[in-house]
Amino acid sequence: MNLYNYKRRELRNGIHLLGAILILTSIFVLLSPLFIEAGEKLQKTLWVGISAFIAGLLIINTYEGTLINLDDNKVKDYFSFCGFKTGNWRKLPVVKAIKLVPIEQKTSNTPNGISPTFSTIKSSYKIILFFSPEHPTYAFSYTNKTVAQKKLKLLSEKLLGDKIHGINVD
């Protein structure tokens, strides 16, 4: 079975960043008795470290995504909780075109009077699957251009076949 799996999670933003921070914090807490004398509170330290580690793993391994079976032309929007994906398979509508669209966004932090205000330009690349007008489109966002181009090639070969004219690489 040839599957395309797009996970909607980013470890550097949002709730998944909290999960990564909890894991790093738990490692620090679990290693702290080696450097700091804990005395009678060693058991509490271990419980806090293990609890933070488990909570971090649960947060990181909970996300949404889209799964496309490229052999059977089926699609499933899923919710994954620790590797268990829930969702229903549906028939994928006929793909009319696939486009790769580069997107640049200017981002800035909120001025607070204490830390400096800075802004950056954030680049991303969206692969958009177009269907007939009565069906919604699918969009998959990537931060790396070469990864996006590889995914575009895979999707276009499997979903468009001979109709390669529907591809647009900007």
C-alpha positions, 0 to 999 in steps of 0.5 A: 500500500502506497501511502502519503501521510501529512502530519499537522504538527510542528515541534517548534510552535504551539502545544507541541513546543510545550511537549518538547519543553516538558521532555527536556525539563523532565530530563533535567529533573531526572538528572538533577539528583546526580548533581544536587543532593535530594535527600528524602525527596528523591522519590518526589523528584523521580515522580515529577520527572517521570510525569513530565516526560510522559505528559511531554510524550503524550502531547508530542504524539497527539496530532491531526493529519491527512492520509492518502492511499495512492493506490486506491485513491482514498483519503482519510483525515485523521486524529492520532493519539499515541500512534492510533489513527482515528478517521474514516476513509473516503474516495478521493475526488478526481484531481484536476491540478496540483500546484506548489505555491511559495508563501512568504509571511512577515512575522513579528513579536508583540511589542511589550516595552521590555524585549526588543521588537523584531520581525522576520520573513518566514517562507513556506511552500504549499502543495495544493490539490485541486478537484472539481468545484463541488469538492474542497481542496487539500493544502499541505504546507512544508518549510523546506523547498526540496521536501515540498518538490519531492512530495509534489512529484510523488503526488503528481505521478500517482494522482495525475499520471499522464496528465502532468500538465496540471502541475505548477512549480513556482 
